[in-house]
Amino acid sequence: MDEPHRVRIAYLGPAGTFTEEALIEFMGTRPYDGIPRPTIEDVLTDVVIGSSDYGFVPIENSIEGTVTPTLDAMIFRFRLQIYAEYILPVRQQLIAAKGARLEDIHSVYSYSHALAQVGRFLRDRLPRAELHHTDSTAEAVRLVADAKSDAIAAIGPKRAAELYGLDVLIADIDDHAANSTRFLLLNNDTIPRPTGDDKTSIVCFQVEDRPGSLLSILAEIASRGINLTKLESRPTKTGIGIYCFAIDFGGHIAERHVQEVITDLNRYLGHVKFLGSYPAFVNQKHHSEANSTIDPLVGELLGQIESSRPTQ
Ligand SMILES: O=C(O)C(=O)C[C@]1(C(=O)O)C=C[C@@H](O)C=C1
């Protein structure tokens, strides 16, 4: 008899990353196969080619801001839908071989976002250490474990120290205690049903650089009483001063006012790329397994947006 299909979720690995920790918490008792991938790009590619059903990646941190490899990949290189979001409190640890001493550490490895979250700690306590970037925190911990040297350390999660047989030399070294990271679960084309407490993410590309264009975008949203939750401008990589705007706001694409705002932004201000409608984090625990593929009305709207996309 055929095995029932277990949902496959690619995540930023290797085992032991904050991303894996967030995924484990997010999935709770729901069964799944977690597939560790070495980079964010690899996670997203896995979803596009169908070797995973979903991808789970970091998108923003409360100290360091947007994880730009994720945002830029979603804006410029992939056509994926956000299916859910999850927020994990993050606690960074200085991790080294058992018995290593702080005064002997001359090199520290970690993911750039993690190094930035402990910048003050590094300046105060390890001012002469060389900093090295890895593709994730757990990759740094694994590298330190393989090196078997007392002179190198990694910054990363406690769970990674345990997994790779290392010690936490100094615990909770984050520059700000309220450190947390937001993660996204992405898939190819399924939009979860509205829950009544949802968010929608879009990217607005300006057709031309007009004075007040950002103001007009905000006015379209505010005039409908929609709550803006995030706004980020990203260079389009086509010339100095040419930006697009990644926008998150309250509401679901199945709701009339959200459809109207997207249609109007697309018609009057520039091309809109739809990134997804999904339950807001607070609602996560009540999120039902039930989902729908795109309902016909929404499908039509997305089709219109798609056909108005400027060719590149
Ligand atoms: O390297 C990891 O452990 C990750 O999961 C990546 C990541 C990030 O991209 O911000 C996730 C959470 C922390 O903010 C630090 C690193």
The ligand as a MOL file (V3000), in Angstrom:
LIG
                    3D

  0  0  0     0  0            999 V3000
M  V30 BEGIN CTAB
M  V30 COUNTS 16 16 0 0 0
M  V30 BEGIN ATOM
M  V30 1 O 21.0510 31.1630 11.0070 0
M  V30 2 C 19.9880 30.8610 11.5780 0
M  V30 3 O 19.9400 30.1820 12.6120 0
M  V30 4 C 18.7520 31.3450 11.0020 0
M  V30 5 O 17.7560 30.7060 11.1900 0
M  V30 6 C 18.7830 32.6510 10.2570 0
M  V30 7 C 18.4970 33.8420 11.1560 0
M  V30 8 C 18.2390 35.1280 10.2750 0
M  V30 9 O 18.2550 35.0630 9.0770 0
M  V30 10 O 18.0120 36.1830 10.8910 0
M  V30 11 C 17.2750 33.5770 11.9190 0
M  V30 12 C 17.1210 34.0640 13.1630 0
M  V30 13 C 18.1260 34.9100 13.8010 0
M  V30 14 O 17.6830 36.2450 13.5880 0
M  V30 15 C 19.4620 34.7730 13.1850 0
M  V30 16 C 19.6270 34.1480 12.0040 0
M  V30 END ATOM
M  V30 BEGIN BOND
M  V30 1 2 1 2
M  V30 2 1 2 3
M  V30 3 1 2 4
M  V30 4 2 4 5
M  V30 5 1 4 6
M  V30 6 1 6 7
M  V30 7 1 7 8
M  V30 8 1 7 11
M  V30 9 1 7 16
M  V30 10 2 8 9
M  V30 11 1 8 10
M  V30 12 2 11 12
M  V30 13 1 12 13
M  V30 14 1 13 14
M  V30 15 1 13 15
M  V30 16 2 15 16
M  V30 END BOND
M  V30 END CTAB
M  END
